[in-house]
Amino acid sequence: MEREGSAGGLPLAGVRVVEMTHMVMGPTCGMILAQLGAEVIKVEPPAGDKTRSLGGMGTSFFPLFNRGKRSVVLDLEKAEDRETMHCLLATADVFLENFRDGQLAKQGLGADELRRRHPHLIVAGHKGFLSGPYEHRPALDEVVQMMSGLAAMTGTREKPQRVGSSANDIMGGMFGVIAILAALYQKRAGKGAGADIRIGLFENCLFLVAQHMVEYEMTGNKPRSMPEREHAWPIYDIFDAAGGERIFIGVVTEGHWQSFCREFGLVEFLNDPALRTTTDRILARSRIIPRVAEVIKQWNVAELSQKLDALNICFSPINRPEDLFADPHVLRPGGLVNNVTADGKPFRVPALPIEWNGGNIGEGLKVAPLGADTAAVRAEIDNEDAASKAAGRRA
């Protein structure tokens, strides 16, 4: 059914999602579904999602991960609001939640009750852990990075270091989207009704470190952390450039090696019989890298970027997040989209990292003020209920 206000032209137009989530993982799932065209109705308590008031590093959480959603306030301590919630779920295709097991059951929204009253519903629970010995535990992005070994691989065992973003929370939301799309496909293909989906933050992080687990499984060698790793290429390093700047350069093919050495006047390497193969060069990194560093320092990053780009060699300046607002690729048409906070302030954010029929997704999304859509959604529920009853009488 195509509902009023649905994003016509986008793939999930007509899909209604009811979301009761907070922080990052669950809201990410809803945010992506909204950008793909679904109508996402965020149900908040009377005081609002606590993430709305976060400051510091959490300032961006609510506006970033709740763009494009409608806001409805329901007090699930009240029987009438619990019934309103069930009436809303009766009109929905998907229900998103990320509460601890058993918490929603106290508000009449437990798994058994949802399945009994809404057998059509796709329920996606974003949790700390999948079913098993740890399923009762709460989890945070940093916790699962420590548990999974990701922090030890990013830093070292002695000094573990978390990834510098909410990477697992965001990726967990993405896995939620993947599972929901699969359930919608199954449902529309006539192969099923509703579905119960559980997404685990820990297992999400485990998926990220699987490459290191399998390396150990296959070789018996303990994987070395990123700062301690053995290099697979002769040049794959950060170098100082002129003017105090730095640049990363990766020379990873035979052709790149040849063209890099010629461009930067390192013909002594090309003429050295001890450096004929990539393995030879990796073993000789102790003498190659200091010489390369000496040469690279003669140019600034802009000059090096032009040279390396012409050679089709991988490179990057060492950016910080604020630098990206001046990056020409980020600033290409559609690279950044303009959105609006709940108090009407504009902000720029990277577009959803896909192109749909040659265009970008996410322009013009707004963050709803708390409860902005409560009255409208209640009226829609009443209208849909009246229409359903009328259809039943005609039948």
C-alpha positions in Angstrom: 0.0 0.0 0.0 1.4 3.4 -1.0 0.9 5.7 2.0 0.6 9.4 2.0 4.0 11.1 2.4 6.0 8.0 1.2 9.0 8.7 -0.8 7.9 7.8 -4.3 10.6 6.6 -6.6 12.7 5.1 -3.9 12.8 1.3 -3.4 11.1 1.1 0.0 8.3 3.6 -0.7 5.2 2.3 1.0 7.0 0.4 3.7 6.1 1.5 7.2 8.7 1.0 10.0 8.0 1.6 13.7 11.2 2.3 15.6 11.8 2.2 19.3 15.6 2.6 19.6 18.2 4.8 21.0 22.0 5.6 20.7 23.5 4.4 17.4 23.0 0.8 16.2 19.2 0.7 16.1 18.8 4.3 14.9 21.3 3.7 12.1 19.1 0.9 10.8 16.1 3.1 10.8 18.0 6.0 9.2 19.1 3.9 6.3 15.6 2.5 5.8 14.3 6.0 5.8 16.8 7.1 3.1 15.8 4.2 1.0 12.2 5.5 1.1 10.5 3.8 4.0 8.3 5.8 6.3 10.0 5.5 9.7 8.0 6.4 12.8 10.2 6.9 15.8 8.3 6.2 19.1 9.8 8.1 22.0 8.8 8.4 25.7 7.4 11.7 27.0 10.9 12.9 28.0 12.2 12.0 24.5 15.1 9.8 23.4 17.9 10.5 25.9 20.3 10.7 22.9 18.6 14.0 22.0 20.4 15.8 24.8 23.9 14.3 24.5 26.9 16.7 24.2 30.6 16.4 23.4 31.4 13.5 21.1 27.7 12.5 21.3 26.4 15.8 19.9 26.0 14.4 16.4 24.3 11.1 17.4 20.7 12.1 17.4 20.6 14.4 14.4 22.9 12.1 12.3 21.1 8.8 13.0 17.5 10.1 13.2 17.2 12.1 10.0 14.1 11.6 7.9 12.0 10.0 10.7 8.7 11.1 12.1 8.5 11.5 15.9 5.6 10.2 18.0 5.4 10.4 21.8 3.7 7.5 23.6 3.8 6.8 27.4 3.8 3.0 27.4 3.2 3.1 31.2 -0.4 4.0 30.2 -2.7 1.3 29.0 -4.3 3.6 26.3 -0.9 4.4 24.8 0.1 0.8 24.8 -3.0 0.0 22.8 -2.2 2.9 20.5 1.2 1.3 20.0 -0.4 -2.0 19.0 -2.7 -0.2 16.6 0.3 1.5 15.0 2.2 -1.9 14.8 -0.9 -3.4 13.1 -0.3 -0.9 10.2 3.5 -1.5 10.1 5.7 -3.8 8.1 8.8 -3.6 10.4 9.4 -3.0 14.1 12.9 -1.9 15.3 14.0 -2.1 18.9 17.2 -2.3 20.8 16.2 -2.8 24.4 17.6 -5.5 26.8 15.8 -8.8 26.6 12.6 -8.7 28.7 12.4 -5.0 29.0 9.7 -4.5 26.3 7.7 -7.4 27.7 7.0 -5.2 30.7 5.2 -2.8 28.4 3.2 -5.4 26.6 5.6 -5.6 23.6 7.3 -8.9 24.4 8.2 -11.3 21.5 5.3 -13.7 22.2 2.7 -10.9 22.4 4.0 -9.3 19.2 3.9 -12.5 17.3 0.4 -13.3 18.6 -1.1 -9.9 17.8 1.0 -9.1 14.7 2.0 -12.3 12.9 2.7 -10.2 9.8 5.4 -8.1 11.5 9.1 -8.2 10.8 10.7 -7.6 14.3 14.3 -6.6 14.3 16.0 -6.5 17.7 19.5 -4.9 17.9 21.2 -6.5 20.9 24.6 -6.7 22.5 24.9 -10.4 21.7 23.1 -13.1 19.7 21.6 -16.0 21.6 24.0 -17.8 23.8 25.9 -17.5 27.2 26.3 -13.8 26.8 22.8 -12.9 25.6 21.9 -11.3 28.9 24.8 -8.9 28.9 24.6 -5.2 27.8 27.3 -4.2 25.3 28.9 -1.1 23.9 31.0 -0.6 20.8 34.2 -0.3 22.8 33.3 -3.4 24.9 32.9 -5.6 21.8 36.1 -4.2 20.2 38.0 -5.3 23.3 36.2 -8.7 23.4 36.6 -9.6 19.7 40.3 -8.7 19.5 39.7 -5.8 17.1 41.2 -3.4 19.7 44.3 -5.5 20.1 44.7 -5.7 16.3 44.2 -1.9 15.9 46.6 -1.2 18.7 48.5 -3.9 20.4 47.8 -6.5 23.1 49.7 -4.3 25.6 47.9 -1.1 24.4 44.6 -2.0 22.7 43.1 0.9 20.8 39.4 1.2 19.7 38.6 2.2 16.1 38.0 6.0 16.0 34.3 5.9 15.2 31.2 4.0 16.2 32.1 1.5 13.5 30.4 -1.6 15.0 27.2 0.2 16.0 26.9 1.6 12.5 27.8 -1.7 10.8 25.3 -3.5 13.2 22.6 -1.1 11.9 23.6 -2.0 8.3 23.3 -5.8 9.1 19.8 -5.0 10.4 18.9 -3.4 7.1 20.3 -6.4 5.2 18.2 -8.8 7.3 15.1 -6.7 7.0 15.4 -6.4 3.2 15.7 -10.2 3.0 12.6 -10.6 5.2 10.6 -8.1 3.1 11.7 -10.0 -0.1 10.7 -13.3 1.4 7.3 -11.9 2.5 6.6 -10.3 -0.9 7.6 -13.4 -2.7 4.9 -15.2 -0.7 7.4 -17.4 1.1 6.7 -16.2 4.6 4.8 -13.8 6.8 6.6 -12.0 9.6 10.1 -12.7 10.9 12.0 -12.5 14.1 15.5 -11.0 13.6 18.2 -10.6 16.2 21.4 -8.6 15.4 24.4 -8.9 17.7 26.9 -6.1 18.3 29.6 -8.5 19.4 29.0 -10.9 16.5 29.1 -7.9 14.1 32.6 -7.2 15.4 33.5 -10.8 15.3 32.7 -10.7 11.6 35.2 -7.9 11.2 38.1 -9.9 12.7 37.2 -13.1 11.0 40.1 -12.6 8.5 42.5 -12.8 11.4 40.8 -15.7 13.1 40.9 -17.7 9.8 44.5 -16.8 9.3 45.3 -18.4 12.7 43.0 -21.4 11.9 44.8 -22.0 8.6 48.4 -21.3 9.5 48.6 -21.7 13.3 50.4 -18.3 13.4 49.1 -15.7 15.8 48.0 -12.6 13.7 50.2 -9.6 14.3 48.5 -6.3 15.2 48.5 -3.4 12.7 51.5 -1.6 14.3 53.5 -4.8 14.4 52.4 -6.4 11.2 54.7 -7.8 8.5 54.5 -5.7 5.3 53.2 -7.4 2.2 54.5 -4.7 -0.1 57.9 -2.9 -0.4 56.4 0.6 0.1 53.2 0.8 2.1 53.9 3.6 4.6 53.4 7.1 5.9 56.1 9.6 4.9 56.9 13.1 5.9 56.5 15.6 3.1 57.8 19.2 2.8 56.2 21.8 5.0 55.5 19.4 7.9 52.7 17.5 6.0 52.5 13.7 5.8 51.3 11.3 3.1 50.6 7.6 2.8 51.9 5.8 -0.3 51.2 2.2 -1.3 53.3 0.7 -4.1 51.7 -2.7 -4.6 52.3 -3.9 -8.2 55.3 -4.5 -10.4 54.2 -1.7 -12.7 53.8 0.7 -9.8 57.3 -0.2 -8.5 58.8 0.5 -11.9 57.0 3.8 -12.5 57.5 5.0 -8.9 61.3 4.5 -9.0 61.6 6.2 -12.4 59.4 9.2 -11.4 61.3 9.8 -8.2 64.8 9.2 -9.4 65.3 5.9 -7.7 66.9 4.1 -10.6 69.5 2.6 -8.3 66.7 0.3 -7.1 65.7 -0.7 -10.7 69.3 -1.5 -11.5 69.9 -3.5 -8.3 69.9 -7.3 -9.0 69.1 -7.9 -5.3 65.7 -6.2 -5.8 64.3 -8.1 -8.7 61.2 -9.5 -7.1 58.6 -8.1 -4.6 59.8 -10.6 -2.0 63.4 -9.3 -2.5 62.1 -5.7 -1.9 60.1 -6.6 1.1 63.2 -8.2 2.7 65.1 -5.0 1.8 62.6 -2.6 3.3 65.2 -1.6 6.0 67.3 0.1 3.3 64.5 1.0 0.8 62.2 3.0 3.1 64.8 5.5 4.5 65.9 6.3 0.9 62.3 6.7 -0.2 61.6 8.9 2.8 64.6 11.1 1.9 63.3 11.6 -1.6 59.6 12.1 -0.7 60.5 14.9 1.8 61.5 17.1 -1.2 57.9 17.8 -2.2 54.8 19.0 -0.5 51.6 16.9 -0.4 49.9 18.7 -3.3 52.9 18.1 -5.6 53.2 14.5 -4.5 49.4 13.9 -5.0 49.6 15.2 -8.6 52.6 13.0 -9.4 51.2 9.8 -7.8 47.7 10.4 -9.3 49.3 10.6 -12.7 51.0 7.3 -12.0 47.8 5.6 -10.8 49.5 4.8 -7.5 47.5 4.6 -4.3 48.1 7.5 -1.9 46.4 9.7 0.6 47.1 12.8 2.7 46.7 12.2 6.4 43.4 13.9 7.0 41.3 14.6 10.0 37.5 14.7 9.8 37.4 18.5 9.6 39.7 18.4 6.6 37.0 16.6 4.5 34.8 19.7 4.2 37.5 21.0 1.9 38.1 17.8 -0.1 37.1 18.2 -3.8 35.7 14.7 -4.1 33.6 15.1 -0.9 32.4 18.4 -2.3 31.4 17.0 -5.7 27.7 17.5 -6.5 25.8 15.2 -4.2 28.8 14.2 -2.1 27.5 16.1 0.9 23.7 16.5 1.5 22.0 19.3 3.4 19.9 18.3 6.3 18.2 20.2 9.1 18.3 19.6 12.9 15.2 19.5 15.1 15.7 23.2 16.0 16.0 24.2 12.4 19.7 24.5 12.0 21.2 23.2 8.7 24.1 20.7 8.7 26.0 18.9 6.0 26.5 15.1 6.1 28.0 12.6 3.6 25.4 11.1 1.4 24.4 7.5 1.8 27.4 5.7 0.2 25.6 4.4 -2.8 24.3 5.9 -6.0 20.7 5.1 -7.0 20.1 5.3 -10.8 23.0 7.8 -11.0 22.0 10.0 -8.1 22.8 10.4 -4.5 20.3 9.8 -1.6 19.6 11.8 1.5 19.2 15.5 0.4 16.8 17.6 2.5 16.2 15.2 5.4 14.9 16.8 8.6 15.2 15.7 12.2 11.7 15.9 13.8 11.2 17.8 17.0 10.0 15.6 19.9 6.4 14.5 19.3 6.0 16.6 16.1 4.0 13.9 14.4 2.0 12.4 17.3 -1.3 14.0 16.4 -1.0 13.3 12.7 0.0 9.6 13.2 -2.8 9.1 15.7 -5.3 10.5 13.1 -3.8 8.2 10.4 -4.2 5.2 12.6 -7.9 6.1 13.3 -8.5 6.6 9.6 -6.9 3.3 8.6 -8.8 1.5 11.4 -12.1 3.1 10.3 -11.4 2.2 6.6 -10.6 -1.4 7.6 -13.8 -1.8 9.6 -15.8 -0.3 6.7 -14.2 -2.8 4.3 -15.1 -5.6 6.7 -18.7 -4.5 6.8 -18.9 -4.3 3.0 -17.5 -7.8 2.7 
